[in-house]
């Protein structure tokens, strides 16, 4: 997961899918631009986070 806002950038890796999705939703709700990338390199935007949680 990568979260960016203004001049700040944070990344989180190797956490459970559910934890990353929950964290990404919180950061996105606080105005961060968040992208989750899966092990195959596919990137998911905020609108797709629920799809990841259900998989």
Buried (B, 14 or more C-beta within 10 A) or exposed (E): BBBBEEEEEEEBEEEEEEEBBBBBBEBBEEEBEBBBBEEEEEEBEBEBBEEBBEE
